[in-house]
Amino acid sequence: MSEPHDAPSLKDVLLGVADAFAGASTVACIIAGHRAGFYSAMAHGNPMTSGELANAAATNERMTREWLDQQAAAQLITYDESTYSYVLPGAVAAVLADPGSPFWLAGGLVAVQALFLDLDRGIEAMKSDGAFGWGEHHPYLFEGTQEIFRPAYDHQLVQHWLPQRSQGTADLEAGITVADMGCGTGYSTLTLARAFPNSTFIGFDLHQPSIDQARQHAAEAGLTNVSFELTAADAISGPFDLICFFDCLHDMGDPVGIARHAINQLSTDGSIIVVEPFAMPTRTENHYLRATPRYAMSLFCCVPCSLSQPGARGMGNQAGESGMRAVFAEAGLDNFTRIAETPNHIVYEAQP
Ligand SMILES: C[S@@+](CC[C@H](N)C(=O)[O-])C[C@H]1O[C@@H](n2cnc3c(N)ncnc32)[C@H](O)[C@@H]1O
């Protein structure tokens, strides 16, 4: 049997799988540190012994020390042998200790915990028709998803993405009616409602626990220009001046039918915003390390969610610009423009 010329060596394979083992183990320890409050207790950046951290976080000292050494081995925490003390560097705090940081990742890693908790069910779906509905997952998926996307809504959506629309944000500032499809726990909807008090926002999702949480978040925020409805995307009733799909159109069974329905619910001059996970233009280019978490989420969450719904297109979150452009072309709309991108997202505008 001949090997392709770019086949990895045995050493490369061993090192690659060992790195994946190290990464998965470190993710478990990061989630533990996040839950135990270790990162927030060390966020001041001053040296702490394991005893001081255990006191601050009310945890067992011996286990706390083992956690600190794991994190030091992972190069996330520094250790001073002369004082037996550990320091959380500022850059690590920005990623793992501060939920308000644009670089916050600790909360999003909870979605990986859900992948493992749901793995048997995912494999069962793989061996049958592939259907595994969003609402069947462990609640950590909903918490993790919210935290994966929230930093982008807090720091990108209003500041950088919406100004790239052909109308900019003038219509939102003046006052329009906006639908946020597949809104999940509602952070995108709340971010918009807070930024544009003259506009009215309705978040739609078919997952009751997420809608319940979104309503609770809105009440806590004291926002009166936002509401949430338990409604499937193909059943919303307009007219809407702006319809948004934030990280959800690819999860739907019939994205073409839903795009067509959305187009029909637009007011005159209405438009659609689609935010999708980043993907490279071609499948081959997309086979790189940074795409592996996106494919894993797609495999166990996005594709099976779509396969559980009528249409069962199973687009996946890595279909990229060509995949999403094809959806809108099939729905009868060719005016589809990429207006922004970050390392994690691509933003499109669709206009009839
Ligand atoms: C990956 S989550 C994204 C949630 C939210 N937009 C965000 O950015 O955090 C996908 C969401 O789409 C919702 N969803 C999937 N299919 C749907 C459908 N046909 N109609 C309405 N919502 C749907 C799911 O319930 C889930 O809340």
The ligand as an SDF file (V2000), in Angstrom:
LIG
                    3D

 27 29  0  0  0  0  0  0  0  0999 V2000
  -25.4000   27.5820   18.5960 C   0  0  0  0  0  0  0  0  0  0  0  0
  -26.8650   28.1300   19.3520 S   0  0  0  0  0  0  0  0  0  0  0  0
  -26.6940   29.8870   19.1710 C   0  0  0  0  0  0  0  0  0  0  0  0
  -27.5570   30.6370   20.1340 C   0  0  0  0  0  0  0  0  0  0  0  0
  -27.4320   32.1650   20.0510 C   0  0  0  0  0  0  0  0  0  0  0  0
  -27.8060   32.6890   18.7640 N   0  0  0  0  0  0  0  0  0  0  0  0
  -26.0350   32.6200   20.3840 C   0  0  0  0  0  0  0  0  0  0  0  0
  -25.3670   33.1910   19.5410 O   0  0  0  0  0  0  0  0  0  0  0  0
  -25.6010   32.3940   21.5300 O   0  0  0  0  0  0  0  0  0  0  0  0
  -28.1150   27.7360   18.1580 C   0  0  0  0  0  0  0  0  0  0  0  0
  -29.5230   28.0660   18.6090 C   0  0  0  0  0  0  0  0  0  0  0  0
  -30.4230   27.8580   17.4970 O   0  0  0  0  0  0  0  0  0  0  0  0
  -31.6300   27.3510   18.0160 C   0  0  0  0  0  0  0  0  0  0  0  0
  -32.3570   26.6770   16.9140 N   0  0  0  0  0  0  0  0  0  0  0  0
  -31.9920   25.5750   16.2400 C   0  0  0  0  0  0  0  0  0  0  0  0
  -32.8960   25.2840   15.3040 N   0  0  0  0  0  0  0  0  0  0  0  0
  -33.8730   26.2260   15.3850 C   0  0  0  0  0  0  0  0  0  0  0  0
  -35.0640   26.5000   14.6630 C   0  0  0  0  0  0  0  0  0  0  0  0
  -35.4450   25.7090   13.6510 N   0  0  0  0  0  0  0  0  0  0  0  0
  -35.8170   27.5710   15.0230 N   0  0  0  0  0  0  0  0  0  0  0  0
  -35.4240   28.3830   16.0350 C   0  0  0  0  0  0  0  0  0  0  0  0
  -34.2940   28.1930   16.7490 N   0  0  0  0  0  0  0  0  0  0  0  0
  -33.5210   27.1240   16.4240 C   0  0  0  0  0  0  0  0  0  0  0  0
  -31.1930   26.4120   19.1290 C   0  0  0  0  0  0  0  0  0  0  0  0
  -32.2410   26.1060   20.0180 O   0  0  0  0  0  0  0  0  0  0  0  0
  -30.0490   27.2030   19.7490 C   0  0  0  0  0  0  0  0  0  0  0  0
  -30.5060   28.0330   20.7870 O   0  0  0  0  0  0  0  0  0  0  0  0
  1  2  1  0
  2  3  1  0
  2 10  1  0
  3  4  1  0
  4  5  1  0
  5  6  1  0
  5  7  1  0
  7  8  2  0
  7  9  1  0
 10 11  1  0
 11 12  1  0
 11 26  1  0
 12 13  1  0
 13 14  1  0
 13 24  1  0
 14 15  1  0
 14 23  1  0
 15 16  2  0
 16 17  1  0
 17 18  1  0
 17 23  2  0
 18 19  1  0
 18 20  2  0
 20 21  1  0
 21 22  2  0
 22 23  1  0
 24 25  1  0
 24 26  1  0
 26 27  1  0
M  CHG  2   2   1   9  -1
M  END
$$$$
